[in-house]
Amino acid sequence: MNLKRALSIAALCAVAVIVCGFDAEGKAGVKRAGFGRTAAGQDVDIYTLTNRRGAEARVITYGGAIVSLKVPDRRGHFDDVVLGFDDIAAYQRQSFYIGALIGRYGNRIARGRFTLDGVEYHLATNNGENHLHGGVRGFDKVVWNARPLASKGGAALELTYLSRDGEEGYPGSLSVRVVYTLTDANELRIDYTATTDKATVVNLTQHNYYNLAGAGSGDILNHRLTINASRFTPTDAVAIPTGELRSVKGTPFDFTRPTAIGARINADDEQLKFGNGYDHNFVLDGRMGVLRRVAEVYEPTTGRVMEVWTTEPGMQFYTGNYLDGTPGKGGRAYTRRSALCLETQHYPDSPNKPAFPSTVLRRGRRYSTTTVYKFSAR
């Protein structure tokens, strides 16, 4: 074989690797398949990301939702550790934001209103009188554009969406890019970027529900949680922060040392009663904008560990208090407190709380945050 022909074949092989997203041994990469159609007739795809250690994440273009995430326990056995559904119809029926990307604003904005540059904006209200997770048709309910990315560190998928000016009441057309990377270190890395043509507010997050013993295997009350946060944001009765940054010391919200989630969840505490359990934003220690370790969850029966690293200033800890037995993958019932969420974010209602870190994004600036969920076992 002459050199010119060899180079030509090599080039074709390289293109094939990029198209299918798999390495030379077929052990890591991204595969695409159909996942059905929405009620409105939009095609939905599912992408399977696999790393070189056998971990696997499956992502659909509807809501950018992570359908499954398989990681090993201390014996090397792989289980799916996130809640999800088997078909697109179930995703459209559910109201728990399971596995989805959240935007334009994650968490709540009081009365669906905020003022920016002297103009009052009225958002969709979908949580009583408040705005929650982007509104009636937030980013969890749209079909994202997707394409695999070449990555040296693992399998990567890029998702993009253009949120038009006025969508759900928000000002400015917002161009959003989210990259999921399943690294070869068994990390689920999420990189968010966004730009706008007009001043707006942005607070993106991801709403996986985790059970490290396996999705649908029981409650998460025996999971041991550590949160590197000395303060949290208490709320009123409808989950809007009061503006106070309260110390966790001496309260059921002190997770500065490993603590079973169920140890104090039913304590006689006003904040726990407001949330029907834990559903609160924690003020993370360390400097905002720096990727730092902010939390760890340990499940003792399997030995699985999940670390949370983020550049964000806050994290919502939610214990699945309103899960109602809805059937999920394989018909397993997702019952109350059968999963937990650790949603990295800016604080709820920041547009109405000038003392909170700003969520304003202006034209010519770039929104950029990173969160990593790192899995291991001990």
FIVOLUM-396377 format. One record per residue (C-alpha): x, y, z; residue in three letters. Coordinates in steps of 0.1 Angstrom, whole numbers, plus 2048, in hexadecimal, padded with zeros to 3 digits. Layout:
N
XYZAla
...
END
This chain:
378
800800800Met
80F8227F6Asn
81183E80FLeu
7F68547FELys
7DC8387FFArg
7E5830823Ala
7E085482DLeu
7BF85481BSer
7B283582EIle
7BE84484FAla
7AB864848Ala
78B850841Leu
79083D861Cys
79485D874Ala
77486B866Val
76284B870Ala
76E84F893Val
761873895Ile
740869886Val
73884C89DCys
74C85B8BAGly
75D83B8C4Phe
7828348CBAsp
79681B8B7Ala
78D7FF8CFGlu
7688088CFGly
76880C8F4Lys
75F8308F8Ala
74A8498E4Gly
7278548DBVal
70B8418C9Lys
6EB84F8BDArg
6C883F8B9Ala
6A48498B7Gly
68F84E8D6Phe
66D8568C7Gly
65A8758C0Arg
64B8908D6Thr
6258968D6Ala
62C8B38BFAla
63E89C8A6Gly
6628A58ADGln
67B8898AAAsp
68F8828C9Val
6B18708C9Asp
6C485E8E4Ile
6E985F8E7Tyr
6FD8458FAThr
71F851908Leu
737836913Thr
75983B923Asn
778823922Arg
76F816945Arg
74D80A93BGly
73882694AAla
71A831935Glu
70384F933Ala
6E585191CArg
6D7873913Val
6B887D8FFIle
6B489D8EBThr
6928A48FCTyr
69C8BA919Gly
6C08AE917Gly
6B5894930Ala
6CD87A93DIle
6B985A93AVal
6D284394CSer
6F584495BLeu
707823962Lys
72482397AVal
73680798EPro
7337FF9B3Asp
74F7F29C9Arg
74D7D09B9Arg
74E7DE995Gly
7297D8990His
7187F297APhe
6F6801983Asp
6E181D976Asp
6E2838990Val
6C9852982Val
6A485397ELeu
69685395BGly
67C845943Phe
67A82C927Asp
66884190DAsp
662865902Ile
63D86590CAla
64785F930Ala
65F87C930Tyr
644893922Gln
62B88793DArg
64188B95BGln
6448AB96FSer
6638A5984Phe
67E8B296BTyr
68E88F96DIle
6B189095EGly
6AB8B094AAla
6BE8CF943Leu
6AE8ED954Ile
6AC911948Gly
6A992D940Arg
6A9931966Tyr
6AD91397DGly
69991499DAsn
67F92F9A6Arg
67995399FIle
6609639B6Ala
63E96C9A7Arg
64E966984Gly
65B98A984Arg
67C99C984Phe
6899BE979Thr
6A79C3963Leu
6B59E5958Asp
6949F5963Gly
67D9DE950Val
6679C5963Glu
6649A3952Tyr
64798B958His
64F966955Leu
639948952Ala
62D93C975Thr
62C917978Asn
63291199EAsn
6159229AFGly
61B9479AAGlu
6409419A4Asn
656939986His
668917988Leu
684908972His
67E91D953Gly
65891E952Gly
63D90A941Val
654901924Arg
676903933Gly
6968F3924Phe
68B8D1932Asp
66E8D1919Lys
6808DA8F8Val
6928C58DFVal
6B78CE8DFTrp
6CF8CB8C1Asn
6EA8B28C8Ala
70B8A68BAArg
7288908C7Pro
7498A28CELeu
76C8958CBAla
77B8948EESer
79B8858FBLys
78E88191EGly
76E86D917Gly
74E86D903Ala
73E88F8FEAla
71D89C8F1Leu
7158C08E8Glu
6F18CD8ECLeu
6E68EF8DFThr
6C69038E1Tyr
6BC9268D7Leu
6A39358EFSer
6919518DDArg
68B9748EBAsp
66B9738FFGly
66B94D905Glu
659947926Glu
65B96D92BGly
68197092BTyr
69398C919Pro
6AD9868FEGly
6B49698E7Ser
6CA9518FBLeu
6E29398E9Ser
6E991C8FFVal
7049018FCArg
7078E3915Val
7218C8912Val
71E8A7924Tyr
73F894927Thr
741872936Leu
76687293EThr
77D854942Asp
78085C967Ala
75A85496BAsn
75087896DGlu
73188795ELeu
73D8AA954Arg
7248C594AIle
7318E593AAsp
717900935Tyr
71C91F91FThr
70393A913Ala
70395B901Thr
6E79748FCThr
6DE9918E5Asp
6CD9A4902Lys
6D19A6927Ala
6C0989938Thr
6C3972956Val
6D194F954Val
6D593296DAsn
6DA91095CLeu
6DB8EF96EThr
6D58CA96AGln
6BA8B697CHis
6C6892980Asn
6B687E99CTyr
6D18679ABTyr
6CE8479BFAsn
6F18379C2Leu
6E38159CBAla
6D18159AAGly
6B482899BAla
69381B9AAGly
6A48069C4Ser
6958179E3Gly
69A8389F6Asp
6B984C9F9Ile
6B6853A1FLeu
6D583EA27Asn
6EB850A0EHis
706863A20Arg
709887A15Leu
7238A2A19Thr
71E8C6A0DIle
73A8DFA10Asn
7238FBA19Ala
72290EA3ASer
702921A31Arg
6E191CA1EPhe
6C5932A11Thr
6A692DA27Pro
685932A15Thr
66193DA1BAsp
644924A19Ala
6449249F3Val
66A91D9EFAla
6759419E8Ile
69594B9FAPro
691965A15Thr
6B2975A0CGly
6C3968A2CGlu
6E3953A2ALeu
6DE93DA49Arg
6F9929A5ASer
6F4903A58Val
7048FEA7ALys
6EC8EEA93Gly
6D18E8A78Thr
6C68CAA64Pro
6D78DAA47Phe
6FA8D4A54Asp
70A8BBA3CPhe
72E8C8A41Thr
7358A5A4EArg
728884A3EPro
705880A49Thr
6E9867A40Ala
6CF87BA2CIle
6B386BA41Gly
6C3874A62Ala
6B1895A67Arg
69A897A49Ile
67B895A5FAsn
6878ACA7AAla
66F8C6A88Asp
67D8E3A73Asp
66A8FEA61Glu
6808FCA42Gln
67C8D7A3FLeu
6578DBA42Lys
6578F5A27Phe
66A8DEA0FGly
6598BEA1AAsn
67D8B3A20Gly
69C8C1A11Tyr
6968D89F4Asp
6AF8F59FAHis
6CB9089EBAsn
6ED9059FDPhe
7069219FCVal
72590F9F1Leu
746916A01Asp
7649209ECGly
76693A9D0Arg
74B93C9B5Met
759936992Gly
77491D99EVal
76D8F8998Leu
76D8E99BBArg
7618CB9CEArg
7408D59DFVal
72F8B49E9Ala
73288F9ECGlu
7188739EEVal
7218509FBTyr
70A8329F8Glu
716818A11Pro
7077F8A02Thr
7177FC9E0Thr
7348129EAGly
72C82B9CFArg
73884E9D3Val
72D86D9C0Met
74188D9C4Glu
7338AE9B7Val
74B8C89AATrp
73F8EA99DThr
74790E995Thr
7249199A1Glu
71D92B9C2Pro
7009169CCGly
6F08F39CBMet
6CC8E89D0Gln
6CA8C99E5Phe
6A88B79DFTyr
69D8969EDThr
68288C9D4Gly
6678969EDAsn
64C8989D2Tyr
6548799BFLeu
6338669BFAsp
6398439B3Gly
63984B98EThr
64682D97BPro
66883196BGly
68181C958Lys
6777F7958Gly
65680096BGly
66880898BArg
6558209A1Ala
6668419AATyr
6598469CCThr
65D8639E5Arg
6828689EFArg
68E84D9D7Ser
6A88649C8Ala
6BB8849D0Leu
6C48A29BBCys
6E38B89BFLeu
6DC8D59A6Glu
6F98ED9A3Thr
6ED91099DGln
6EC9359A6His
6D393B9C3Tyr
6AE93A9BDPro
69D95C9B7Asp
6BE96D9B2Ser
6AF986999Pro
69A9949B6Asn
6B69929D0Lys
6D29AC9C8Pro
6E899E9E4Ala
6E997C9D4Phe
7039749B8Pro
6F6983998Ser
6E696E97DThr
6E598A963Val
6F5982941Leu
6FB9A092AArg
7019A2905Arg
72699C8FCGly
72C98791CArg
72D96191FArg
71C94C93ATyr
73292F942Ser
73091595EThr
73C8F2964Thr
7308D697BThr
73F8B397FVal
72F89498FTyr
74C87C996Lys
74585899EPhe
75A83F9B0Ser
7568239CAAla
76581A9ECArg
END
